[in-house]
């Protein structure tokens, strides 16, 4: 009987990340999805090109037409462009705010995974040290700092040291 091949860890991880991103996309409201689409459209190279063509057509028509709807100094064009800039800026900021919240959630998840991995590695290292000592092997000769490596990592102390280092570099 052939056993089904287990999925490799990289494929499993990729699938987990895809599922996480999919669930984040589905969690967004209709307004957030619309804002994201608008921000993506505004970031495309065609966006300024369309505007240049639109402004050129507007100005050309109103400068050369016998009956301009927005004569020089193009006050209505200025109003439309100003309103578009305000709305577009608000949409981009809203999209960036949502992306920042998602990045913060991912960073917290990364921290939790890193802390779990550190705890697992410490437990593995303790087991190896116990086996080595049981076999009569002096691990201090191989890994001089094994006592520090086998002790629990204090996240609060690391965070404080990092903050102190950041403050000292400023």
Buried (B, 14 or more C-beta within 10 A) or exposed (E): EEEEEEEEEEEEEEEEEEEBEEEBEEEBEEEBEEBBEBBEEBEEEEEEEEEEEEEEEBBEEBEEEEEBEBEEEBEEBEEBBEEEEEEBEEBBEBBEEBEEEBEEEBEEEEEEEEEEEEEEEBEEBBEBBEEBEEEEEEBEEEBEEBEEBBEEEEEEEEEEEEEEEEEEEE
